[in-house]
Amino acid sequence: MKTSLTAVGRAIGLFVVLAGAAGVARANEALAQKHNCLLCHSVDKKVVGPAYKDVAAKYKGDPNAFDTLVKKVKNGGSGVWGTVPMPPNSAVPDEDIKTLVKWILSLQ
């Protein structure tokens, strides 16, 4: 009996963790939607700009990735993913940019 209760407890704990992670992902997607990021990007496919999963893969293992991407989102950029430039997002609050970049890098 003790073993089955432990297994049930672990399953419930895992469900709570996964539900929490899903909620965070939805909140981050809502933040990206709020700032119009999803007009040019999506999580898993190229739109105008690269898919966020492709960005995460490109910067995997790069210790400067977070700072580099925060700067690129804030100031805009071009040439890394093709010829279409990303416009600057200077009106987006710095904390929102940091939250979005952290989320994007977690999609590895």
C-alpha positions as CSV (number, residue, x, y, z in Angstrom):
1,M,0.0,0.0,0.0
2,K,2.8,2.4,0.9
3,T,4.4,1.9,-2.5
4,S,1.2,2.7,-4.4
5,L,0.6,5.8,-2.4
6,T,4.2,7.0,-3.0
7,A,3.7,6.4,-6.7
8,V,0.5,8.3,-6.7
9,G,2.2,11.2,-4.8
10,R,5.0,11.3,-7.3
11,A,2.5,11.3,-10.2
12,I,0.5,14.1,-8.6
13,G,3.8,16.1,-8.0
14,L,4.8,15.6,-11.7
15,F,1.4,16.7,-12.9
16,V,1.7,19.9,-10.7
17,V,5.1,20.6,-12.1
18,L,4.0,20.1,-15.7
19,A,0.9,22.1,-15.2
20,G,3.0,25.0,-13.8
21,A,5.4,24.8,-16.7
22,A,2.5,24.9,-19.2
23,G,1.1,27.9,-17.4
24,V,4.5,29.7,-17.6
25,A,4.8,28.9,-21.3
26,R,1.3,30.3,-22.0
27,A,2.1,33.4,-20.0
28,N,5.3,33.9,-22.0
29,E,3.5,33.3,-25.3
30,A,0.9,35.9,-24.2
31,L,3.7,38.4,-23.4
32,A,5.1,37.8,-26.9
33,Q,1.6,38.3,-28.4
34,K,1.2,41.5,-26.4
35,H,4.4,43.0,-27.9
36,N,3.6,41.8,-31.4
37,C,6.6,39.3,-31.5
38,L,4.3,36.6,-32.9
39,L,3.6,38.6,-36.1
40,C,7.1,37.6,-37.3
41,H,8.0,34.6,-35.1
42,S,6.5,31.4,-33.8
43,V,7.7,28.8,-31.3
44,D,8.3,26.1,-33.8
45,K,8.3,27.4,-37.4
46,K,9.8,30.2,-39.4
47,V,7.4,33.0,-40.2
48,V,9.2,36.2,-41.2
49,G,11.9,35.7,-38.6
50,P,13.3,32.4,-37.2
51,A,11.3,30.0,-35.0
52,Y,12.1,30.5,-31.4
53,K,13.3,26.9,-31.1
54,D,15.8,27.6,-33.9
55,V,17.1,30.6,-32.0
56,A,17.5,28.5,-28.9
57,A,19.3,25.8,-30.8
58,K,21.6,28.4,-32.5
59,Y,22.7,29.9,-29.2
60,K,22.8,26.7,-27.1
61,G,26.0,26.6,-25.1
62,D,26.8,30.3,-25.8
63,P,27.5,31.9,-22.5
64,N,26.8,35.3,-23.9
65,A,23.5,34.3,-25.6
66,F,21.2,36.0,-23.0
67,D,22.9,39.4,-23.2
68,T,23.4,39.2,-27.0
69,L,19.7,38.4,-27.6
70,V,18.5,41.1,-25.1
71,K,20.5,43.6,-27.0
72,K,19.3,42.4,-30.5
73,V,15.6,42.4,-29.4
74,K,16.0,45.9,-28.0
75,N,18.1,47.4,-30.8
76,G,17.0,45.3,-33.8
77,G,19.4,43.5,-36.0
78,S,20.0,42.0,-39.4
79,G,22.1,39.5,-41.3
80,V,22.1,36.6,-38.9
81,W,18.9,34.9,-40.2
82,G,18.7,36.3,-43.7
83,T,18.2,39.7,-45.3
84,V,15.0,40.8,-43.5
85,P,16.0,43.0,-40.6
86,M,14.3,42.8,-37.2
87,P,13.2,46.3,-36.2
88,P,14.2,47.7,-32.8
89,N,11.8,47.1,-29.9
90,S,12.8,50.1,-27.8
91,A,9.2,50.6,-26.6
92,V,9.1,47.1,-25.0
93,P,10.1,47.3,-21.3
94,D,13.5,45.8,-20.5
95,E,12.0,43.3,-18.0
96,D,9.6,42.0,-20.7
97,I,12.5,41.6,-23.1
98,K,14.5,39.7,-20.5
99,T,11.6,37.5,-19.7
100,L,11.0,36.7,-23.4
101,V,14.7,36.0,-24.1
102,K,14.9,33.7,-21.1
103,W,11.8,31.8,-22.3
104,I,13.2,31.6,-25.9
105,L,16.5,30.2,-24.7
106,S,14.6,27.6,-22.6
107,L,13.0,26.1,-25.7
108,Q,16.1,24.0,-26.6
